[in-house]
Amino acid sequence: LIFQVLENLIIHKDWRNFTLLYVKGHSLLRLGDLLKMGNDSYRYVVTLRELSGDNYREVLIDAKRNGYTNFVVDCPSRNLEQVLLHAQQVGMMAEEHSYIFLSPDIFTLDMDRYRYGGVNMTGFRLVALQNKDNEKLWNFTTTFNQETGKELEPDQFKTKLLLIHDAVEVISAAMKKLKDVKAEFLSCDSYKAWNYGSSLLNFMKTNKVVGLTRSLIFDGLGQRTDVTFDLLELTSAGNQSIGMWTNNKLKIDRPIVADAEITQEAALRNKTLKVLIAIAPPYGYLKLSHETLEGNDRYEGFTIDLIEKLSEILGFSYEFEVEQDYGSKTETGEWTGMALQLREDKADLAICDLTITAVRQSGIDFSTPFMTLGIGILYKEPSKQPPEMFSFMAVFSKEVWYYMMLIQLALGVTMIFVGRISHKEWQNPVPCIESPEELSNQFSFANSVWLIIGSVMQQGSEIAPIALAPRMITSVWWFFTMVMVASYVGTLVAFLTVEKNVLPFNTVEELYNSKSISYGAKKRGSTKQFFEESTNPVYQGMYKKMVAHNWLVEQNDIGVKKAETQQYAFFMESTSLEYWKERHCDLLQVGGLLDSKSYGIGMKKKSPFKKYIDDALLHLKENGEIEKLRNIWWKEKRGGGKCGEKRDEEQKQLGMKNMLGAFVVLGVGCLIGLFISIIDMLWGVFKRSVKYS
């Protein structure tokens, strides 16, 4: 049954690849058939990962690095919270991630902290909570709370408790059909069965009982059949039923809100909303104009256009008010900025680069995320370094050069050996004497090495093998040198002309340990809060340095200017970082993202507009409108696209700095040759003087 449900659900979701996550020690039998979907007949890519110990982060980080986004999770109920928490901590609760949980207890947990990240989370529920007339469930809830002193809601009961209740119901219904039942003493050591046992089992199998987990029907083997349960999905509005498994079929009945239905929602039509914005490029600008502008016409930007799109769908009007303080909770528990105005009903919506955080979420509500991002490092592009003097040696690694030298020496010895044992290589040194006393062999060590070096340098040699064996070895060596020389020449130009950017740091840790580079973030915002509340000792140390040395800045543009003109690294959200990179070609992002988070539209708690704003945002996402707006304001307007395409550089001439190494090798080689010739001459003079003295 589990395999049938998962197979239908995976096909419906159109997953072409997915990862099975299971807790160590938990049975894999339920997932055995699911693994078969990786066979050629199914053509799915299935991977398996085991979660063990108390720390699942390493396995999840590895899955994230491999680009896995679709997961089927099979773990006991007690491990669910740990899996969810660790997945959120490693940034795997974003809108590109999807999960199917096998445990029917997944939606008995408090899911509020995960519902705004955009993650797609699907699970199962055996209880029919939609049926308001389910008296048995409500009576059980009341009785349970009275007996235990707890205050649980029906959707908070664990499946194990419900199944125990239903098991007692099945036994009770069967016992009622047995007549004159008498208790008997039975021993496990004897083969005597209880007289009423078989009858009790038959009644349990044939009775049709309705329990808390719906109809309890069993087949001849005692296995439960015709199981019915709901499929639930986590949305920003909470847990919502999207379908049902009944009669061994998956029925998806997710409500689809048509465009016409959205625009006719009475909650927003013809209303005028007060919308808070911030002057923060590219989300909000003051419009450049020769005329005096008033009202909403004074502003433009990504979020200005986004609100316009939402108003076209939902039929509301709006008035902008600028608020530069995004809002936070002070140590005294008081709210500030946008959050305060929303809480006090002084504004209806807040839209800017407003990050969804746990602190803000405790005071205000957020729409479904319209953008996912993380914290990156902005730094000026370092000046290009000229190639090293001996860069032509860097074409091959040291290991290849070492093996080349060893092979040449070994091949020289081999040629001497083969040349000596081949009779055709022994030649008459004096052709005019038919039978000389001695024969000569051209394969001395010097000649063998000279033949090998001549082949490598593509210059040839006067040494020519005569016998078959030396010719074969020489031919194979020529082929080897042809491949090596072609590889070398093909790569040499790049090593001589490419000027590398050498960054002073590549990771956060290296930046933290740097003595010459300062770093900072915006004084008010989630980026500073990330460092302030982090448990990572490196991030904690960086935050203390930022505060102590007054490296924090008031606005992003100040931080960008410092990064461009000073030895300063600026931490900012990746979307803003991309914006500034498009306009400042000498700036770049160093390393990856430090976290994963989202932007949403802020509104007061339990706002009546939330559902309609969420539906409209999803509609814009599906139509690609949000991505279009992003391309316009990031890459086209207000100087965008300046650095988007790399300009073709003029063909560079090879200057002396590029070729200096070759000149040095030539000069040193000539000097060594001259030195050897002088030694050779002196040695000859010495030998002659000894001979004639």
KABELPE-V888134 format. One record per backbone hydrogen bond with DSSP energy under -0.5 kcal/mol. CO is the residue of the C=O (numbers start at 1). NH is the residue of the N-H. If there is no record, write none. Layout:
co->CO nh->NH
co->CO nh->NH
This chain:
co->1 nh->5
co->2 nh->6
co->3 nh->7
co->4 nh->8
co->5 nh->9
co->6 nh->10
co->7 nh->11
co->8 nh->12
co->9 nh->13
co->10 nh->14
co->10 nh->15
co->11 nh->14
co->14 nh->16
co->16 nh->45
co->18 nh->47
co->19 nh->21
co->19 nh->72
co->20 nh->22
co->20 nh->49
co->21 nh->74
co->22 nh->51
co->23 nh->26
co->28 nh->31
co->28 nh->32
co->29 nh->32
co->31 nh->35
co->32 nh->36
co->33 nh->36
co->34 nh->37
co->35 nh->38
co->36 nh->39
co->37 nh->44
co->39 nh->42
co->39 nh->43
co->39 nh->44
co->44 nh->46
co->45 nh->18
co->47 nh->20
co->49 nh->22
co->50 nh->52
co->51 nh->24
co->52 nh->55
co->54 nh->56
co->56 nh->60
co->57 nh->61
co->58 nh->62
co->59 nh->63
co->60 nh->64
co->61 nh->65
co->62 nh->66
co->63 nh->68
co->64 nh->67
co->69 nh->98
co->70 nh->19
co->71 nh->73
co->71 nh->100
co->72 nh->21
co->72 nh->74
co->73 nh->75
co->73 nh->102
co->74 nh->23
co->76 nh->79
co->77 nh->80
co->79 nh->83
co->80 nh->84
co->81 nh->85
co->82 nh->86
co->83 nh->87
co->84 nh->88
co->85 nh->89
co->86 nh->90
co->87 nh->92
co->88 nh->91
co->93 nh->119
co->94 nh->97
co->97 nh->120
co->98 nh->71
co->99 nh->122
co->100 nh->73
co->103 nh->106
co->105 nh->108
co->106 nh->109
co->109 nh->111
co->111 nh->114
co->111 nh->115
co->114 nh->117
co->119 nh->121
co->120 nh->99
co->121 nh->234
co->122 nh->101
co->123 nh->232
co->125 nh->230
co->127 nh->129
co->128 nh->131
co->130 nh->132
co->131 nh->134
co->133 nh->135
co->134 nh->138
co->135 nh->139
co->136 nh->140
co->137 nh->141
co->138 nh->142
co->139 nh->143
co->140 nh->144
co->141 nh->145
co->142 nh->146
co->143 nh->147
co->144 nh->148
co->145 nh->149
co->153 nh->156
co->154 nh->157
co->158 nh->162
co->159 nh->163
co->160 nh->164
co->161 nh->165
co->162 nh->166
co->163 nh->167
co->164 nh->168
co->165 nh->169
co->166 nh->170
co->167 nh->171
co->168 nh->172
co->169 nh->173
co->170 nh->174
co->171 nh->175
co->172 nh->176
co->173 nh->177
co->174 nh->177
co->174 nh->178
co->175 nh->178
co->184 nh->186
co->187 nh->190
co->194 nh->197
co->194 nh->198
co->196 nh->200
co->197 nh->201
co->198 nh->202
co->199 nh->203
co->200 nh->204
co->201 nh->205
co->202 nh->206
co->203 nh->207
co->205 nh->218
co->207 nh->209
co->209 nh->211
co->209 nh->216
co->211 nh->214
co->212 nh->128
co->214 nh->211
co->215 nh->217
co->216 nh->209
co->217 nh->225
co->219 nh->222
co->223 nh->219
co->225 nh->217
co->229 nh->245
co->230 nh->125
co->230 nh->232
co->231 nh->242
co->231 nh->243
co->232 nh->123
co->233 nh->235
co->233 nh->240
co->235 nh->238
co->238 nh->235
co->240 nh->233
co->242 nh->253
co->242 nh->254
co->243 nh->231
co->244 nh->246
co->244 nh->251
co->245 nh->229
co->246 nh->249
co->249 nh->246
co->249 nh->251
co->250 nh->252
co->251 nh->244
co->251 nh->253
co->255 nh->257
co->256 nh->258
co->258 nh->262
co->259 nh->263
co->260 nh->264
co->262 nh->265
co->265 nh->268
co->265 nh->269
co->268 nh->271
co->271 nh->273
co->271 nh->317
co->273 nh->275
co->273 nh->319
co->274 nh->348
co->274 nh->349
co->275 nh->321
co->276 nh->351
co->277 nh->323
co->278 nh->280
co->280 nh->283
co->280 nh->284
co->282 nh->302
co->283 nh->303
co->283 nh->304
co->285 nh->287
co->285 nh->300
co->287 nh->289
co->291 nh->293
co->294 nh->297
co->295 nh->298
co->296 nh->299
co->298 nh->287
co->300 nh->285
co->301 nh->305
co->302 nh->306
co->303 nh->307
co->304 nh->308
co->305 nh->309
co->306 nh->310
co->307 nh->311
co->308 nh->312
co->309 nh->313
co->310 nh->314
co->311 nh->315
co->315 nh->270
co->317 nh->273
co->319 nh->275
co->321 nh->277
co->324 nh->326
co->325 nh->338
co->326 nh->339
co->328 nh->330
co->328 nh->336
co->330 nh->333
co->334 nh->330
co->336 nh->339
co->336 nh->340
co->337 nh->341
co->338 nh->342
co->339 nh->343
co->340 nh->344
co->341 nh->346
co->341 nh->347
co->342 nh->345
co->349 nh->276
co->350 nh->602
co->352 nh->354
co->353 nh->355
co->354 nh->600
co->355 nh->357
co->357 nh->361
co->358 nh->362
co->359 nh->362
co->360 nh->363
co->360 nh->364
co->365 nh->603
co->371 nh->599
co->373 nh->597
co->374 nh->574
co->375 nh->594
co->376 nh->378
co->376 nh->572
co->377 nh->590
co->378 nh->570
co->379 nh->588
co->383 nh->502
co->385 nh->500
co->388 nh->391
co->389 nh->661
co->390 nh->393
co->391 nh->394
co->392 nh->395
co->393 nh->396
co->397 nh->401
co->398 nh->402
co->399 nh->403
co->400 nh->404
co->401 nh->405
co->402 nh->406
co->403 nh->407
co->404 nh->408
co->405 nh->409
co->406 nh->410
co->407 nh->411
co->408 nh->412
co->409 nh->413
co->410 nh->414
co->411 nh->415
co->412 nh->416
co->413 nh->417
co->414 nh->418
co->415 nh->419
co->416 nh->420
co->417 nh->421
co->418 nh->422
co->421 nh->423
co->422 nh->425
co->423 nh->426
co->425 nh->427
co->425 nh->442
co->427 nh->429
co->427 nh->440
co->429 nh->431
co->430 nh->433
co->432 nh->434
co->440 nh->427
co->442 nh->444
co->444 nh->448
co->445 nh->449
co->446 nh->450
co->447 nh->451
co->448 nh->452
co->449 nh->453
co->450 nh->454
co->451 nh->455
co->452 nh->456
co->453 nh->457
co->454 nh->459
co->454 nh->460
co->455 nh->458
co->462 nh->464
co->467 nh->471
co->468 nh->472
co->469 nh->473
co->470 nh->474
co->471 nh->475
co->472 nh->476
co->473 nh->477
co->474 nh->478
co->475 nh->479
co->476 nh->480
co->477 nh->481
co->478 nh->482
co->479 nh->483
co->480 nh->484
co->481 nh->485
co->482 nh->486
co->483 nh->487
co->484 nh->488
co->485 nh->489
co->486 nh->490
co->487 nh->491
co->488 nh->491
co->488 nh->492
co->489 nh->493
co->491 nh->495
co->492 nh->496
co->493 nh->497
co->494 nh->498
co->498 nh->500
co->500 nh->385
co->500 nh->502
co->501 nh->503
co->507 nh->511
co->508 nh->512
co->509 nh->513
co->510 nh->514
co->511 nh->514
co->516 nh->518
co->518 nh->569
co->520 nh->571
co->521 nh->553
co->523 nh->525
co->525 nh->529
co->526 nh->530
co->527 nh->531
co->528 nh->532
co->529 nh->533
co->530 nh->534
co->536 nh->540
co->537 nh->541
co->538 nh->542
co->539 nh->543
co->540 nh->544
co->541 nh->545
co->542 nh->546
co->543 nh->547
co->544 nh->548
co->545 nh->549
co->546 nh->551
co->546 nh->552
co->547 nh->550
co->553 nh->523
co->555 nh->559
co->556 nh->560
co->557 nh->561
co->558 nh->562
co->559 nh->563
co->560 nh->564
co->561 nh->565
co->562 nh->566
co->563 nh->380
co->566 nh->568
co->567 nh->518
co->569 nh->520
co->569 nh->571
co->570 nh->378
co->570 nh->572
co->572 nh->376
co->573 nh->576
co->573 nh->577
co->574 nh->578
co->575 nh->579
co->576 nh->580
co->577 nh->581
co->578 nh->582
co->579 nh->583
co->580 nh->583
co->580 nh->584
co->582 nh->642
co->582 nh->643
co->583 nh->585
co->584 nh->587
co->586 nh->381
co->588 nh->379
co->589 nh->591
co->590 nh->377
co->597 nh->373
co->598 nh->356
co->599 nh->370
co->599 nh->371
co->600 nh->602
co->601 nh->367
co->602 nh->350
co->603 nh->365
co->604 nh->607
co->607 nh->610
co->609 nh->613
co->610 nh->614
co->611 nh->615
co->612 nh->616
co->613 nh->617
co->614 nh->618
co->615 nh->619
co->616 nh->620
co->617 nh->621
co->618 nh->622
co->619 nh->623
co->620 nh->625
co->620 nh->626
co->621 nh->624
co->624 nh->628
co->625 nh->629
co->626 nh->630
co->627 nh->631
co->628 nh->632
co->629 nh->633
co->630 nh->634
co->631 nh->635
co->632 nh->636
co->632 nh->637
co->634 nh->641
co->637 nh->640
co->639 nh->642
co->641 nh->645
co->653 nh->655
co->655 nh->658
co->655 nh->659
co->656 nh->660
co->659 nh->663
co->660 nh->664
co->661 nh->665
co->662 nh->666
co->663 nh->667
co->664 nh->668
co->665 nh->669
co->666 nh->670
co->667 nh->671
co->668 nh->672
co->669 nh->673
co->670 nh->674
co->671 nh->675
co->672 nh->676
co->673 nh->677
co->674 nh->678
co->675 nh->679
co->676 nh->680
co->677 nh->681
co->678 nh->682
co->679 nh->683
co->680 nh->684
co->681 nh->685
co->682 nh->686
co->683 nh->687
co->684 nh->688
co->685 nh->689
co->686 nh->690
co->687 nh->691
co->688 nh->692
co->689 nh->693
